Amino acid sequence: MRWVVLLRGVNVNGVTIKSAPLSAALGRAGFTGVRSVLASGNVTLVAPSQDRETVKGQVEEALRDAFGYDAWVVVLTPDRLAEIAAGYPFVRHDDVDHPYCVFASDQGQLAELVASHTANEQESVALAGDVAYWRCPQGSSTDTPFAKLAAARRWKPVVTTRNLRTVDKLVAVSSDGRS
């Protein structure tokens, strides 16, 4: 079964993983059709398992074994990722703001993160089940109140953010039928 895997904390804070070694490590772990998309933090692959939690555990173990860091990932089906992209509730692209999807390894913590955010005129945040949508001014994705909150020690280990353009690209790549 085809899956989309979002790696947290790759190519930041001293954890550098290049696409070729990543693909090789996941191949050794039994995955096929491994493809890094835009950066090595975004992967599509085919797994023998149809169970999301099993795939998640196998990918995290492969990353720990190959690269020696405490890895965690978000695993989605291509269909779910397409639903997330289509469900973006704010203006998708314009010359002023950037659209993001916020994913978490723990949905309860994602809900707490969004609930902890104080609404402001600078950005928009909305929770929709297993994803949060975020829209912020260009060039401020590390400076807004929500960005600072999500980067706090409590949330940083469980949250990963993707620009909506990256999500759209992952949807296109994961649905192209290649294995």
N, C-alpha and C positions, 0 to 999 in steps of 0.2 A: 504494500500500500504506500502511496506517495504522501509525504509529510513536508511541512515547512517548519524549520527549526530556527529560532531566534536565540542567539547566544548573548548572555549578559556579561558586560565588562571585558570584552575582547578588544585588544589593541588600545587599551588605556591602563593606567596604573601599573605599568610594567608587564602586563600579560599581552605578549605579542604573538599572534598566530597567523601565519601566512596561509593562503588558500590551498596550495599544493600539499603541505604537511597535514592540514586539516582534512582534506579529502582522503589522503592516504590513511590517516588514523581512523576515520569513520569507515573506510573500506575494510580495514583490518577487523573492525568490530562487526562486520557482516552486513553493512548497508551497501546498496548499489545505487547507481545513478546519482552519485553525490555531486552537487553543483553549488559552488559558492556564488552568491549574487551580490554584486556591487561592492561588497566588502566581506571579509571572512566571518563576520558576525551574523550573516544571513545565509542559510543553507536550505536547499531542497534535497530530498533523498527518498529512496525507496527502502522500506523496512519489511521484513517478513511478518512482523507483528501488526495487528490491526488495533492494538490497545495503546492509546496515547501515553499512559503512565509507564508502560513497559518501554516504549521507544524513548521517552524522556530519561528514564533511568539508564538505559543502555548508552545513550549519547553522552550523558553526564559522566558515566564511568569511563567511556573511551577518552573523553577530554581530560579527565583527571589522570588517567594512566599515561597518556601521550604527552601532556603538557604540564603536569604537576601543579595544577591550581584547582581550587574549590569551585568547580564549574556548576552553573545552573542554566537551564534553558527553558524556553517556552515552546511547546510543540502544538502545531495546529494543522488541521486538514486544509488543503487548498480551498475547498468550498467554504470553510469557516472564515478563512482569511479574506476571501472575496466578499462575504457578507459584511465583514468588519469594514472593508474599504468602501463598500456601497453605502454603509450606514453612517458615514461621517456626517454629523449634523450641522456643521458650520460651512461657510464658504470654503470651497476646496483649495483654490489657488487664486491669489491676487498679487498685486505689486506691493502690498503692505505687510501682510501676515503670512505665517507659515503654519500649515496643518500637520498635526502629529497624532499618532495612535500610541497609547501607553499600555504596555502589557505587563503582567506580573506572574510570578511563579506561585503566588498565593492570592486567590481572588478575594478572600476576606481582608487581606492587607491592602489590596488595591481599593476596595470600598472605603476602608478607613482613611487611606491617603486622600481620596477625593473628598470625603466628609471633613477632613481636617483643613481643607483649602478654604480660604476666605475669598468670596467673589470680589472681583475688582474690574475696573474699566479697561485694564491693560490686556487681559486675556480671557479666554472662555474655556471652561472645563466641564465635561459631562461624562458621567458613568453610564455605560450600557452593558450590563452583565459582566462579561469577562474582559472588557476593554474600557479604557477611558479615552475620550477624545479631548484634544487640547489644541487650541489655536492661540498663537502669540505673535507679537511683532517680529519682523525679520531682524536677525542679529541679536535677539534677546532670549534665545532658548536656554541660556544659563543664568539669566538675570531676573526673570519674573518671579513673583511670589510662589507660583506653583513649581517652577523649575528649582528654586532653592529648597522648597519643601521636599520634592521628590529626591533631591540629592542628599538629604539629611541621612545621617548614619542609620536611622531606623528603616528607611525605605530603600536606600541605595542597593542593598543586596538583593532585593526582590523585584525591582522595577527596571524595565528596559523600554526605551522609546524609539519609535521609528517615524521618520517623516512619511507623510502619506504618499509621496512619490515613490519612496522605497517600497512601501506596502503594495502599491499598484504594480511595480516592477516584479515583485515576488509573486503576485497573483498571476501575472502574465507568464512568467517562467514556469511556475508550478502547474499551470493548466495547459502547457503546450504539449503534453503527452509524451515527452521524452523521458526515458528511464535509463 
